Amino acid sequence: MLKVRHVRENPQAFAETLLEIKEEAPPRKRGQRTDEPHTRLARDCGYLAEIMAVAHDLPFRAISERTRTGGSGGRGTGSKRPWDVMGPDHHGFWYHSDPRFLQSSWGTDEYRTNRHVPSEDHQNELLASGLAPEEYEVDEGAEITFEAILGHEPGKDRASLDLKDLPPLGSVYARARSIGRRIAMESQRFRVELRRIRLTQLHRILQTLEAVFSEVSVDGPHDEPTSRREERNKRRETVLLAAIALVTGSPPDTVRRTRCVAGISQLPAEFELAYNPGYRMWMRPYNPPPRHPLAQEERKQAIEHWPRVVFEDILGVGQHLNRMPYDRKTQRHFTHNESTYEKLWDSHIVPRLKQAGVEPRWRQFKNLATIMPSWFAWTEEGQHLAPALLFGTDDPLARTHHFYTAWERGELARIYHEHLETALAGSGLDEERDHSYERLWNYRAPGTAIPESWTGNDRLPRAESISDLIAELSGRLHSQSPPHRRDAAGWLNAHNLMTAYTALGLTLAVGGRAIRTPVPDLSARHHATGTIALQEKDRSDGSHARLVVLPPEVIQQIEAYMEHLVVLFTTFPGLPTSLTCPATKHRDRSAYQSDQYELALRSTCFFLDAGDPEDPTTWVPVELTGRRLREECNRVLPAAWPLDNAGRHLLRSYLTAQGCPATIINTHLGHWSYGEEPWGAPSAFDPVRYRKAIRPYLDRLMQDIGYRVVAP
């Protein structure tokens, strides 16, 4: 204490003195204990010196080198600093210790954004279970240097700060958290914002392409040389190819291979873009995500899936294909190489676009396919999936949505028409015009009715299958009278039916994940608002905890189930009232600080297994999981509940088909991305409007599938 008393205001002198104290300690001998007070004090002085060296960026590195090794000679002692040890209470302990997760990162010397993703083996496990691996990625965070936290500019010499000049630790932590969030948010926002075209730019491109097309479509003089006529036709083809690439969001090389077909039967087994002149329809393949295939019996309970999307050619560029030469050998309208079209684009069209004031990035031939998808990218907050389906793009923000959502194909075509018409407003291309010379764009309002059919998620359960299952469960519960106390087998069967029916309604209403005990305490619902908080997704910071709205039928069914549990435990007082469960989720580990916990059975859904159905003393409580719920449902009606998380597939697709806003769907299902957290501290999300917005859709779902309250 005497040595450091006079230097404690000078960080560098303070650190040097602490290092001297450590080096004055006698060296450790083999077999000697290290828990003597003076030894521990000297060691801790070295650790403190290292912290100060890092915190104040002191101009010497010897501190770090000597304290890490335990001596000045550079030979390690194998000792480990206490702060290098990450305990179970640390927010990242469970992810860093889980070998199923890997960390990917990017950034600069000043900051680095991190993301934990499932390992390849773990991704295969999730796919085999019908789960989306993207949904189990840990959201982005950021590492920021100490200089950035304190507001110092990197790389500049500066005087050492006195300790009294440092801000309070709480302020440093708050600033670090704020900077980290801003960095991650900007990296996400820029993925969308920086690639989006502005309407004025889009209009200039459309008008310039039409001007060039009209010019090269005019026949030359009678004695026009053949080479000049061929060159003019090439330019016409180049403009048409560019126009198709623009309206379909397809790369030019894909447009070169466009197939014109009169019907679906003429589509080849593999194609990238096709056009039907009779209906003026573009067709693009769309395959569901790769995952474990369903059994044949389960497949019968899923809706028929069409692996393609269609949208009408309201600008009429596809009609020009009929007036182009057709190579029967290659079955192509565009017969030249892509490099030929690109050279013509650069030499004849780029100067016109530059003269029109089009930005350099939108003048590039390779960027033609990104123009329209960039405009659609912000059609609605949270609506990332529709543009990805329409244009065949891989949007990271849409991967989880893609896994669970089936789209009505006519609705996708309507979205395309609606937003394309919005983009055309003010361009003049959607108005009556003089057709004295050939036009590139021939606008016509959409008029083709697309028959009801579905694309996207190929695991959407048929509503009839779910309705039949609910009707069968309800019928069995209604038909049986309350079991007599001595009828143990009847009680066992009645309890499992009641649990299955209650869990089924809850899973359908909240879009339940296929996990262990999604709701540990059914009594924790909020009666005034009809909501319940769920934290079934394993996030160390609770960033994916969600507040879900429950329909009145489900709330009343939960109350009926709680009454049933009172009667069950009263009738059979020997039944255990708690169940020892592994703490597989951070929700449980953080609450109980243990690898296992006691699940209270008086207030949660659980099933009963029995070695002897007539002997209640042999009954064993079993946690509610997606797999067990599926097994119980299949006992009642085989394959009616085809997936462990069938409710999640059904709810997201149903809400989408009913026109529920994407932001509401993402909030209810927990499908938001980093920075979109509706329940986070910086969020301006209105929970009252959320409840009013989602409840009519949930009420309609319960009515459509016939879910009613069944009392014990």
For each residue, the residues with C-beta under 8 A, 3 or more apart:
1: 4 5
2: 5
3: 7 17 20 21
4: 1 7 8 14 17 18 21
5: 1 2 8
6:
7: 3 4 10 13 14 16 17
8: 4 5 14 163
9: 14 162 163 164
10: 7 13 14 160 162
11: 14 15 52 55 56 58 160 161 162 163
12: 15 16 56 58 59 160
13: 7 10 16 17
14: 4 7 8 9 10 11 17 18 52
15: 11 12 18 19 48 49 52 53 56 58 63
16: 7 12 13 19 20 49
17: 3 4 7 13 14 20 21
18: 4 14 15 21 22 45 46 48 49 52
19: 15 16 22 23 45 46 49 62 63 66 67
20: 3 16 17 23 24
21: 3 4 17 18 24 25 41 42 45 46
22: 18 19 25 42 43 45 46 49 66 67
23: 19 20 66 72
24: 20 21 42
25: 21 22 38 39 42 43
26:
27: 71
28: 32 34 39 70 77
29: 32
30:
31:
32: 28 29
33: 36
34: 28 39 40 43 79
35: 39 40
36: 33 39 40
37: 40 41
38: 25 41 42
39: 25 28 34 35 36 42 43
40: 34 35 36 37 43 44
41: 21 37 38 44 45
42: 21 22 24 25 38 39 45 46
43: 22 25 34 39 40 46 47 79
44: 40 41 47 48
45: 18 19 21 22 41 42 48 49
46: 18 19 21 22 42 43 49 50 66 67
47: 43 44 50 51 67 81 82 83
48: 15 18 44 45 51 52
49: 15 16 18 19 22 45 46 52 53 63 67
50: 46 47 53 54 63 64 67 68
51: 47 48 54 55
52: 11 14 15 18 48 49 55 56 58
53: 15 49 50 56 57 58 60 61 63 64
54: 50 51 57 64 146
55: 11 51 52 146
56: 11 12 15 52 53 160 161
57: 53 54 146 147
58: 11 12 15 52 53 63 160
59: 12
60: 53 63
61: 53 64 65
62: 19 65 66 72
63: 15 19 49 50 53 58 60 66 67
64: 50 53 54 61 67 68
65: 61 62 68 69 74
66: 19 22 23 46 62 63 69 71 72
67: 19 22 46 47 49 50 63 64 70
68: 50 64 65 76
69: 65 66 73 74 75 76 77
70: 28 67 76 77 79
71: 27 66 74 75 77
72: 23 62 66
73: 69
74: 65 69 71
75: 69 71
76: 68 69 70
77: 28 69 70 71
78:
79: 34 43 70
80: 84 85
81: 47 84 85
82: 47 85
83: 47
84: 80 81
85: 80 81 82
86: 90 92 93 96 97
87: 90 93
88: 93 94 589 593
89: 93 593
90: 86 87 93
91: 540 541
92: 86 95 96 540
93: 86 87 88 89 90 96 97 540
94: 88 97 98 538 540 586 589
95: 92 98 101 116 138 540
96: 86 92 93
97: 86 93 94
98: 94 95 101
99: 119
100: 118 119 121 122
101: 95 98 116 117 118 119 122 138
102: 116 117 118 119
103: 114 115 116 117
104: 114 115 116 117
105: 112 113 114 115
106: 112 113
107: 110 111 112 113 142 143 183
108: 111 112
109: 145 154
110: 107 144 145 147 148 154
111: 107 108 142 143 144 145 148 179 180 183
112: 105 106 107 108 142 143
113: 105 106 107 140 141 142 143 183 184 187
114: 103 104 105 140 141 142 143
115: 103 104 105 137 138 139 140 141
116: 95 101 102 103 104 137 138
117: 101 102 103 104 133 137 138
118: 100 101 102 122 123 126 133 136 137
119: 99 100 101 102 122 123
120: 123 124
121: 100 124 125
122: 100 101 118 119 125 126 133 136
123: 118 119 120 126 127 133
124: 120 121 127 128
125: 121 122 128 129
126: 118 122 123 129 131 132 133 136
127: 123 124 130 131 133 290 291 292
128: 124 125 291 292
129: 125 126 292 514 644
130: 127 291 292 459 514 643 644 645
131: 126 127 135 136 513 514 645
132: 126 135 136 289 399 400 403 404
133: 117 118 122 123 126 127 136 137
134: 137 396 399 400 403
135: 131 132 400 403 537 671
136: 118 122 126 131 132 133 538
137: 115 116 117 118 133 134
138: 95 101 115 116 117 539 540
139: 115 184 539 543 544 673 674
140: 113 114 115 184 187 188 674
141: 113 114 115 180 184
142: 107 111 112 113 114 179 180 181 183 184
143: 107 111 112 113 114 180
144: 110 111 148 149 176 179 180 183
145: 109 110 111 148 149 154
146: 54 55 57 149 150
147: 57 110 150 152 153 154
148: 110 111 144 145 151 152 154 179
149: 144 145 146 172 175 176 179
150: 146 147 166 167 172
151: 148
152: 147 148 156 158
153: 147 156
154: 109 110 145 147 148
155:
156: 152 153
157:
158: 152
159:
160: 10 11 12 56 58
161: 11 56 165 166
162: 9 10 11 165 166
163: 8 9 11 166
164: 9
165: 161 162
166: 150 161 162 163 172
167: 150 171 172 175
168: 171 172
169: 172 173
170: 173 174
171: 167 168 174 175
172: 149 150 166 167 168 169 175 176
173: 169 170 176 177
174: 170 171 177 178
175: 149 167 171 172 178 179
176: 144 149 172 173 179 180
177: 173 174 180 181
178: 174 175 181 182
179: 111 142 144 148 149 175 176 182 183
180: 111 141 142 143 144 176 177 183 184
181: 142 177 178 184 185 675 682
182: 178 179 185 186
183: 107 111 113 142 144 179 180 186 187
184: 113 139 140 141 142 180 181 187 188 674 675
185: 181 182 188 189 674 675
186: 182 183 189 190
187: 113 140 183 184 190 191
188: 140 184 185 191 192 397 673 674 675
189: 185 186 192 193 675
190: 186 187 193 194
191: 187 188 194 195 396 397
192: 188 189 195 196 377 378 397
193: 189 190 196
194: 190 191
195: 191 192 370 374 377
196: 192 193 374 375 377 378
197: 201 202 362 371 374 375
198: 201 202
199: 202 203 375 423 426
200: 203 204
201: 197 198 204 205 358 359 362
202: 197 198 199 205 206 371 375 423 427
203: 199 200 206 207 426 427
204: 200 201 207 208 353 356 357 358
205: 201 202 208 209 246 353 356 358 362 371
206: 202 203 209 210 246 427 429 441
207: 203 204 210 211 356 427 428 429
208: 204 205 211 212 349 352 353 356 358
209: 205 206 212 213 239 242 243 246 349 440
210: 206 207 213 214 429 439 440 441
211: 207 208 214 215 352
212: 208 209 215 216 235 239 348 349 352
213: 209 210 216 217 236 239 240 243 438 439 440
214: 210 211 217 218 437 438 439 440
215: 211 212 218
216: 212 213 232 233 235 236 239
217: 213 214 236 437 438
218: 214 215 437 438
219: 224
220: 224 228 229 232
221: 224
222:
223:
224: 219 220 221 228 229
225: 228 229
226: 229 230
227: 230 231
228: 220 224 225 231 232
229: 220 224 225 226 232 233
230: 226 227 233 234
231: 227 228 234 235
232: 216 220 228 229 235 236
233: 216 229 230 236 237
234: 230 231 237 238 336 340 341 344
235: 212 216 231 232 238 239 344 348 349
236: 213 216 217 232 233 239 240
237: 233 234 240 241 324 334 336 341
238: 234 235 241 242 341 344 345 348 349
239: 209 212 213 216 235 236 242 243 349 440
240: 213 236 237 243 244 317 320 321 324 440
241: 237 238 244 245 252 255 256 334 341
242: 209 238 239 245 246 252 345 349 365 368
243: 209 213 239 240 246 247 315 317 440 441
244: 240 241 247 248 250 255 258 317 318
245: 241 242 248 249 250 251 252 254 255 368 369
246: 205 206 209 242 243 249 368 369 371 372
247: 243 244 282 313 315 317 372 420
248: 244 245 255 273 282 284 372 391
249: 245 246 369 370 371 372 373 390 391 392 393
250: 244 245 254 255 272 273 284 369 391 392
251: 245 254 255 366 368 369
252: 241 242 245 255 256 338 341 342 365 366 368 369
253: 256 257 338
254: 245 250 251 257 258 272 273 369
255: 241 244 245 248 250 251 252 258 273 334
256: 241 252 253 332 334 338 341
257: 253 254 271 272 273 332
258: 244 254 255 273 274 275 321 332 333 334
259: 266 267 268 271 273 274 275 331
260: 274 275 276 277 321 322 333
261: 264 266 267 274 275 276 283
262: 266 276 277 278
263: 266 276
264: 261 267
265:
266: 259 261 262 263
267: 259 261 264 271 274 283
268: 259 271
269:
270: 285
271: 257 259 267 268 274 283 285
272: 250 254 257 284 285
273: 248 250 254 255 257 258 259 282 283 284
274: 258 259 260 261 267 271 282 283 284
275: 258 259 260 261 281 282 283 313 318 321
276: 260 261 262 263 279 280 281 283
277: 260 262 280 318 319 321 322
278: 262
279: 276 312 448
280: 276 277 312 313 314 316 318 319 444 448
281: 275 276 310 311 312 313 448
282: 247 248 273 274 275 310 311 312 313 318
283: 261 267 271 273 274 275 276 308 309 310
284: 248 250 272 273 274 308 309 310 390 391 392
285: 270 271 272 307 308 392
286: 307 308 309 389 392 455 456
287: 307
288: 291 305 307 456 457 458 459
289: 132 402 403
290: 127
291: 127 128 130 288
292: 127 128 129 130
293:
294: 298 299 302 459 642 643
295: 298 299 639
296: 299 300
297: 300 301 638 639
298: 294 295 301 302 639 642 643
299: 294 295 296 302 642
300: 296 297 639
301: 297 298 461 462 465 639 640 642
302: 294 298 299 305 458 459 460 461 462 642
303: 406 454 460 461 462
304: 453 454
305: 288 302 406 454 455 456 457 458 460
306: 409 453 454 455
307: 285 286 287 288 455
308: 283 284 285 286 455
309: 283 284 286 389 390 407 409 412 413 455
310: 281 282 283 284 409 413 450
311: 281 282 390 412 413 416 417
312: 279 280 281 282 413 416 417 446 447 448
313: 247 275 280 281 282 316 317 318 319
314: 280 417 420 421 443 444 445 446
315: 243 247 420 429 441 442 443
316: 280 313 319 441 442 443 444
317: 240 243 244 247 313 320 440 441 442
318: 244 275 277 280 282 313 321
319: 277 280 313 316 322 442
320: 240 317 323 324 440
321: 240 258 260 275 277 318 324 333
322: 260 277 319
323: 320
324: 237 240 320 321 333 334
325: 333 335
326: 331 332 333
327: 330 331 332 333 335
328: 331
329:
330: 327 335
331: 259 326 327 328
332: 256 257 258 326 327 335
333: 258 260 321 324 325 326 327
334: 237 241 255 256 258 324 341
335: 325 327 330 332
336: 234 237 340 341
337: 340 341
338: 252 253 256 341 342
339: 342 343
340: 234 336 337 343 344
341: 234 237 238 241 252 256 334 336 337 338 344 345 365
342: 252 338 339 345 346 365
343: 339 340 346 347
344: 234 235 238 340 341 347 348 349
345: 238 242 341 342 348 349 350 365
346: 342 343 349 350 365
347: 343 344 350 351
348: 212 235 238 344 345 351 352
349: 208 209 212 235 238 239 242 344 345 346 352 353
350: 345 346 347 353 354 363
351: 347 348 354 355
352: 208 211 212 348 349 355 356
353: 204 205 208 349 350 356 358 362 363
354: 350 351 357 358 363
355: 351 352
356: 204 205 207 208 352 353
357: 204 354
358: 201 204 205 208 353 354 362 363
359: 201 362 363
360: 363 364
361: 364 367
362: 197 201 205 353 358 359 367 371
363: 350 353 354 358 359 360
364: 360 361 367 368
365: 242 252 341 342 345 346 368
366: 251 252 369
367: 361 362 364 370 371
368: 242 245 246 251 252 364 365 371
369: 245 246 249 250 251 252 254 366 373 391
370: 195 249 367 373 374
371: 197 202 205 246 249 362 367 368 374 375
372: 246 247 248 249 375 376 391 420
373: 249 369 370 376 377 387 391 393
374: 195 196 197 370 371 377
375: 196 197 199 202 371 372 419 423
376: 372 373 379 386 387 390 391 419
377: 192 195 196 373 374 384 387 395
378: 192 196 381
379: 376 383 386 387 415 419
380: 383 661 662 663
381: 378 662 663
382: 661 662 663 665 666 672 676
383: 379 380 386 387 662
384: 377 387 388 395 397 398 401 662
385: 388 389 395 398 401 402 405 407 456 662
386: 376 379 383 389 390 407 412 415
387: 373 376 377 379 383 384 390 391 393 395 398
388: 384 385 391 392 393 394 395 398 402
389: 286 309 385 386 392 402 407 412 455 456
390: 249 284 309 311 376 386 387 412 415 416
391: 248 249 250 284 369 372 373 376 387 388
392: 249 250 284 285 286 388 389
393: 249 373 387 388
394: 388 399
395: 377 384 385 387 388 398 399
396: 134 191 399
397: 188 191 192 384 673
398: 384 385 387 388 395 401 402
399: 132 134 394 395 396 402 403
400: 132 134 135 403 404 671
401: 384 385 398 404 405 652 666 671
402: 289 385 388 389 398 399 405 456 457
403: 132 134 135 289 399 400 457
404: 132 400 401 457 648 649 652 653 669 671
405: 385 401 402 456 457 652 653 656
406: 303 305 454 455 456 457 458 460 649 653 656 657
407: 309 385 386 389 411 412 454 455 456 653 656 657
408: 411 412 452 453 454 657
409: 306 309 310 412 413 450 453 454 455
410: 413 414 449 450 451 452 453
411: 407 408 414 415 656 657
412: 309 311 386 389 390 407 408 409 415 416 455
413: 309 310 311 312 409 410 416 417 446 450
414: 410 411 417 418
415: 379 386 390 411 412 418 419
416: 311 312 390 412 413 419 420
417: 311 312 314 413 414 420 421 446
418: 414 415 421 422
419: 375 376 379 415 416 422 423
420: 247 314 315 372 416 417 423 424
421: 314 417 418 424 425 430
422: 418 419 425
423: 199 202 375 419 420 427
424: 420 421 427 429 430 443
425: 421 422 430
426: 199 203
427: 202 203 206 207 423 424 430
428: 207 431 433
429: 206 207 210 315 424 441 443
430: 421 424 425 427 443
431: 428 443
432:
433: 428 439
434:
435: 439
436:
437: 214 217 218
438: 213 214 217 218
439: 210 213 214 433 435 442
440: 209 210 213 214 239 240 243 317 320
441: 206 210 243 315 316 317 429
442: 315 316 317 319 439
443: 314 315 316 424 429 430 431
444: 280 314 316 447
445: 314
446: 312 314 413 417
447: 312 444
448: 279 280 281 312
449: 410
450: 310 409 410 413 453
451: 410
452: 408 410
453: 304 306 408 409 410 450
454: 303 304 305 306 406 407 408 409 460
455: 286 305 306 307 308 309 389 406 407 409 412
456: 286 288 305 385 389 402 405 406 407 653
457: 288 305 402 403 404 405 406 460 649 653
458: 288 302 305 406
459: 130 288 294 302 642 643 646 649
460: 302 303 305 406 454 457 649 650 653
461: 301 302 303 465 466 641 642 643 646 649 650
462: 301 302 303 465 466
463: 466 467 650 654 704 705
464: 467 468
465: 301 461 462 468 469 639 640 641 642
466: 461 462 463 469 470 508 640 641 646 650 705
467: 463 464 470 471 704 705 706
468: 464 465 471 472 637 640
469: 465 466 472 473 504 633 636 637 640 641
470: 466 467 473 474 501 504 705 706 707
471: 467 468 474 475 706
472: 468 469 475 476 636 637 640
473: 469 470 476 477 497 500 501 504 633 636
474: 470 471 477 478 501 706 708 710
475: 471 472 478 479
476: 472 473 479 480 497 636
477: 473 474 480 494 497 498 501 710
478: 474 475 710
479: 475 476
480: 476 477 483 490 494
481:
482: 494 712
483: 480 487 490 491 494
484: 487 490
485: 571
486:
487: 483 484 490 491
488: 491 492 613 614 615 616
489: 492 493 613 614
490: 480 483 484 487 493 494
491: 483 487 488 494 495 568 571 572 616
492: 488 489 495 496 608 610 613 616 619
493: 489 490 496 497
494: 477 480 482 483 490 491 497 498 712
495: 491 492 498 499 564 568 607 608
496: 492 493 499 500 607 608 632
497: 473 476 477 493 494 500 501 636
498: 477 494 495 501 502 561 564 710 712
499: 495 496 502 503 561 605 606 607 624 632
500: 473 496 497 503 504 607 629 632 633 636
501: 470 473 474 477 497 498 504 505 557 710
502: 498 499 505 506 557 558 560 561 605
503: 499 500 506 507 605 624 629
504: 469 470 473 500 501 507 508 629 633 641 647 707
505: 501 502 508 509 553 554 557 702 707
506: 502 503 509 510 512 519 550 554 557 558 605
507: 503 504 510 511 512 518 626 629 647 648
508: 466 504 505 511 512 647 650 651 701 702 705 707
509: 505 506 548 549 550 551 554 651 698 701 702
510: 506 507 518 532 534 548 550 647 651 668
511: 507 508 548 647 648 651 652 668 669
512: 506 507 508 518 536 626 645 647 648
513: 131 518 536 537 626 645 648
514: 129 130 131 625 626 627 643 644 645 648
515: 518 536 585 625 626
516: 581 584 585 623 624 625
517: 520 581 599 604 605 623 624 625
518: 507 510 512 513 515 534 536 624
519: 506 522 524 532 534 536 604 605
520: 517 588 599 600 604
521: 524 600 603 604
522: 519 525 558 561 562 603 604 605
523: 562 603
524: 519 521 532 533
525: 522 530 531 532 550 555 558
526: 529 530 531 532 533
527: 530
528:
529: 526 549 687 691
530: 525 526 527 549 550 551 552 555 691 695
531: 525 526 547 548 549 550 691
532: 510 519 524 525 526 547 548 550
533: 524 526 545 546 547 548
534: 510 518 519 545 546 547 548 670
535: 539 542 544 545 546 585 587
536: 512 513 515 518 519 585 587
537: 135 513 544 545 670
538: 94 136 584 585 586 587
539: 138 139 535 542 543 544 545 586
540: 91 92 93 94 95 138 586 590
541: 91
542: 535 539 545
543: 139 539 674 677 680
544: 139 535 537 539 670 672 677
545: 533 534 535 537 539 542 679
546: 533 534 535 667 668 669 670 679
547: 531 532 533 534 679 687
548: 509 510 511 531 532 533 534 668
549: 509 529 530 531 668 690 691 694 695 698
550: 506 509 510 525 530 531 532 554 555 558 698
551: 509 530 554 555 695 698 699 701 702
552: 530 555 556 699
553: 505 556 557 702 707 708 709
554: 505 506 509 550 551 557 558 702 707
555: 525 530 550 551 552 558 559
556: 552 553 559 560 709
557: 501 502 505 506 553 554 560 561 707 709 710
558: 502 506 522 525 550 554 555 561 562
559: 555 556 562 563
560: 502 556 557 563 564 709 710 711 712
561: 498 499 502 522 557 558 564 565 605
562: 522 523 558 559 565 566 603
563: 559 560 566 567 711 712
564: 495 498 560 561 567 568 712
565: 561 562 568 569 601 602 603
566: 562 563 569 570 602
567: 563 564 570 571 712
568: 491 495 564 565 571 572 575
569: 565 566 572 573 575 577 602
570: 566 567 573
571: 485 491 567 568
572: 491 568 569 575 616 619
573: 569 570
574: 616 617
575: 568 569 572 601 616 619 621
576: 579 601 621
577: 569 600 601 602
578: 598 599 600 601
579: 576 598 599 601 606 621 623
580: 596 597 598 599
581: 516 517 588 596 597 598 599 623
582: 595 596
583: 588 589 592 594 595 596 597
584: 516 538 588
585: 515 516 535 536 538 588 589
586: 94 538 539 540 589 590
587: 535 536 538 590 591
588: 520 581 583 584 585 591 592 597
589: 88 94 583 585 586 592 593 594 595
590: 540 586 587 593
591: 587 588 597
592: 583 588 589 596 597
593: 88 89 589 590
594: 583 589 597
595: 582 583 589
596: 580 581 582 583 592
597: 580 581 583 588 591 592 594
598: 578 579 580 581
599: 517 520 578 579 580 581 604 606 623
600: 520 521 577 578 603 604
601: 565 575 576 577 578 579 604 606 621
602: 565 566 569 577
603: 521 522 523 562 565 600
604: 517 519 520 521 522 599 600 601 624
605: 499 502 503 506 517 519 522 561 624
606: 499 579 599 601 621 622 623 624
607: 495 496 499 500 621 622 624 628 632
608: 492 495 496 619 620 621 622
609: 619 620 622
610: 492 613 615 616 618 619 620
611: 615 618 620
612: 615 618
613: 488 489 492 610
614: 488 489
615: 488 610 611 612 618 619
616: 488 491 492 572 574 575 610 619
617: 574
618: 610 611 612 615
619: 492 572 575 608 609 610 615 616
620: 608 609 610 611
621: 575 576 579 601 606 607 608
622: 606 607 608 609 628
623: 516 517 579 581 599 606 628
624: 499 503 516 517 518 604 605 606 607 628 629
625: 514 515 516 517 628 629 644
626: 507 512 513 514 515 629 630 644 645
627: 514 630 631 644
628: 607 622 623 624 625 631 632
629: 500 503 504 507 624 625 626 632 633 641 644
630: 626 627 633 634 641 643 644 646
631: 627 628 634 635
632: 496 499 500 607 628 629 635 636
633: 469 473 500 504 629 630 636 637 640 641
634: 630 631 637 638 639 640 641
635: 631 632
636: 469 472 473 476 497 500 632 633 640
637: 468 469 472 633 634 640
638: 297 634
639: 295 297 298 300 301 465 634 642
640: 301 465 466 468 469 472 633 634 636 637
641: 461 465 466 469 504 629 630 633 634 646
642: 294 298 299 301 302 459 461 465 639 646
643: 130 294 298 459 461 514 630 646 649
644: 129 130 514 625 626 627 629 630
645: 130 131 512 513 514 626 648 649
646: 459 461 466 630 641 642 643 649 650
647: 504 507 508 510 511 512 650 651
648: 404 507 511 512 513 514 645 651 652 669
649: 404 406 457 459 460 461 643 645 646 652 653
650: 460 461 463 466 508 646 647 653 654
651: 508 509 510 511 647 648 654 655 668 669 701
652: 401 404 405 511 648 649 655 656 665 669 671
653: 404 405 406 407 456 457 460 649 650 656 657
654: 463 650 651 657 658 697 701
655: 651 652 658 660 664 665 668 697
656: 405 406 407 411 652 653 659 660 662 665
657: 406 407 408 411 653 654
658: 654 655 697 700
659: 656
660: 655 656 664 665 693 694 697
661: 380 382 664 665 693
662: 380 381 382 383 384 385 656 665 666
663: 380 381 382 666 667 678
664: 655 660 661 667 668 690 693 694
665: 382 652 655 656 660 661 662 668 669 671
666: 382 401 662 663 669 670 671 672 676 678
667: 546 663 664 670 672 678 685 690 694
668: 510 511 546 548 549 651 655 664 665 694
669: 404 511 546 648 651 652 665 666
670: 534 537 544 546 666 667
671: 135 400 401 404 652 665 666
672: 382 544 666 667 676 677 678
673: 139 188 397 676
674: 139 140 184 185 188 543 677
675: 181 184 185 188 189
676: 382 666 672 673
677: 543 544 672 674 680 683
678: 663 666 667 672 683 685 690
679: 545 546 547 683 685
680: 543 677 683
681:
682: 181
683: 677 678 679 680
684:
685: 667 678 679 690
686: 689 690
687: 529 547 690 691
688: 691 692
689: 686 692 693
690: 549 664 667 678 685 686 687 693 694
691: 529 530 531 549 687 688 694 695
692: 688 689 695
693: 660 661 664 689 690 696
694: 549 660 664 667 668 690 691 697 698
695: 530 549 551 691 692 698 699
696: 693 699 700
697: 654 655 658 660 694 700 701
698: 509 549 550 551 694 695 701 702
699: 551 552 695 696 702 703
700: 658 696 697 703 704
701: 508 509 551 651 654 697 698 704 705
702: 505 508 509 551 553 554 698 699 705 707
703: 699 700 706
704: 463 467 700 701
705: 463 466 467 470 508 701 702
706: 467 470 471 474 703
707: 470 504 505 508 553 554 557 702
708: 474 553
709: 553 556 557 560
710: 474 477 478 498 501 557 560
711: 560 563
712: 482 494 498 560 563 564 567
